[in-house]
Amino acid sequence: MKPLFLTTIISFCCILANGQTSVVGQTTVTEWQNGKNGALSITYDDGSYNQFKYALPVMERLGLPATFFVITGGIPGSKYHGQFIGRPVKTIIAESATIPTSAQNFLERCSAAGYLGYRGTITYHTKAAGLYDSGKAEQAFKLMDELYAKVRNGDFQPGYQPCDEVLQENGSTWDDFRRDAAKGYEFASHSITHAGMPGLDSVNIVYELTKSKEEISNQMGEKYTFSTEVPYGYENARVMSIAYKIYPALRNRMPEPWLTELDRPSRKTPAVNDKDYVQWQREVNTRAPLPLMKSWVDTAVARKDTWLVLVIHGVEGLGYEARPVSLLDTYFQYIKSFDNKLWVGTFGDVARYMREREAATVATKIANGKIKVTLTHSLDKKMYNLPLTLKTYVSADWKKARLMRGKQSQMITVNHDDKGSFIQYKAFPNEGILTIER
């Protein structure tokens, strides 16, 4: 059963013209901001340059926010870059000549793979991490043995070469990100190097995530350390257990008791959901035709519980599964056409809203014809500071209502539904008593 967001009410009942009974003063937190039917977040992975050159101007023209998960180590001016935390790599290379890769040493060898002093070794790390995560440990071990044998044989050119995703960021700067953040776009961590973290040992996972977070905090401000996406969308339990302690919101996993998660590979739809919310991730890739992508939006609009999270990588020929900007323009216009029914918010803002709503308590009192509303929650007020949308029922003969916040006054038009007359307004949790009067 879904929990009911009811108000603690001291009030009276009135009989409407149609004979229905309405509780004047009853106040609830709407499912989504501004009472919309559903929510949608546009998210981009990797921070490739064309996302900002081509896609962002389209979203800016339409007034659509988005979240960019960026690889921090590749941006000029960054303090923290990729490195191996552990024993000297020469020692590890020497051991590999006599000790085969096994469960006992795989994570160390895979963690070091990109930092052995040669170009091209990072691809072995990435592939081995994927094999290991999918349960193909023996294949991952053999791949490490192959890599280290080639290193000992001198088959690679000396130097360091990052993965393609880092190279595709070329052209972006922290100044660009700060400028775009000021327009309402969210920038969040996608690690330092886009590492395959199931193939890293714990200390190197912590380095990738904490130092990326620290970089963003220093460059952008603490506000932008709320969200992250661990690269490749991994939901590896060991990796997630570490990431949960570093970031409040992961696009990979949000194991909330009130949220059903349908990740990118899932073939399920939100057709049946017994929780308050469902997060439905869909990837805007070359295998998703435009009519299918539009149907995802239609589903989010038609339901009351769906948060559609769109995942985009490459744009205009640059990056993984790149889509032309003309298609994105058409798609974003379709999303915008549901402006009155669909809340388009950043990943961080939608996550904040849901958590605040689930933790909220609303208390209402009526005295001398005035309705007094108090909204509270016990979450960290610095991190969870998004206003919630409240819906308060008023007397049937009211045409307008005055909302008082201390000395500030706001006039609100009264609307009607099948339960009665109501007003809808935003309120910050823990801001004090709100007074509503005719």
Secondary structure, 3 states (H helix, E strand, C coil): CCCCCCCEEECCEEECCCCCEEECCCEEECCCHHHCCEEEEEEEEECCHHHHHHHHHHHHHHCCCCEEEECHHHCCCCCCCCCCCCCCHHHHHHHCCCCCCCCCCHHHHHHHHHHCCECCCHHHHHHHHHHHHCCCHHHHHHHHHHHHHHHHHCCCCECCCCCHHHHCCCCCCHHHHHHHHCCCCEEEECCCCCCCHHHCCHHHHHHHHHHHHHHHHHHHCHHHHCEECCHHHCCCHHHHHHHCCCCCEECCCCCCCCEEEECCCCCCCCCCCCCCEEEEEEECCCCCCHHHHHHHHHHHHHCCCEEEEEEECCECCECCCCECHHHHHHHHHHHHCCCCCEEECCHHHHHHHHHHHHHCEEEEEEECCEEEEEEECCCCCCCCCCCEEEEEEECCCCCEEEEEECCEEEEEECEEECCEEEEEEEECCCCCEEEEEC
